Amino acid sequence: MYGEADGYLIVYSVASRESFNDAVSILKQMKKTPELRQKVVILVGNKQDMVRKRVVKTQGKVKFMNP
């Protein structure tokens, strides 16, 4: 499903909770796949300029990445 990459870049919109939740689901699925556990994964919040529409806060991202 994920191919044989050395790393992965997952991008979500900070203006969409659904987009962030989808990214989290992908990360959880990857953690359950033994051959992907040691891969580099970069999570990127896109649309940082949409301050007024922002729904994903930094604290939630940090909490997820460092449980």
N, C-alpha and C positions, 0 to 999 in steps of 0.2 A: 504494500500500500504506500509506503514512504520511499521506496527505492533505496539506493545505496549511496546516499549523500554523506559527506563528512559532518554536516551540520544543517540546521534548519532555521529559517526565519519565519516567525509567525507574526502577522500584522493585524491589528484590530483598530477600530475607530474609538477614540475616547468620547465621542458623541453618541455611542450606541452601546448600551448595556448588553444587548443581544450579541453584538460582535465580540465583546470581551468574554461573555459566557461561552461562546463557540470556541474562542482561543483556549480558554481554560479546559474545555472538554477535549480538545485536540492534545493539549499537554498531558492531561491525565491518561489518555489512551496511549500516548507515546511512552509514558513511564511504566505502563503495564507490559510493554513489548520489550523482552529481554535484549534484543540486538540494538535497541534504540536508547537504552538507559545511559550509555556512556557517550552519547553524541552531544554536541554543542547545540543548544537551542537558545535563540535570541527572541525575546518578546518585545515587539515595538508598538507603542501607542501612536497611531497616526491622527492627523487633524488636530494637532496641539493648538492651532490658531483659533479653534472654535470655542473660545473660553466660555461664552454664554450658553452654549449647547452641551458643554462637558457634563457627562454623567458618571464617568469612571474616574475615581479619585486615586491619587498616588498611594495612599495608605492601603487600600484594598489590593493593589498590585503587589506591593512589597510584602504584605501579609501572605498572599498566595505563594509568592516565589520563595519565601523563607518561613515555612510553617513552624 
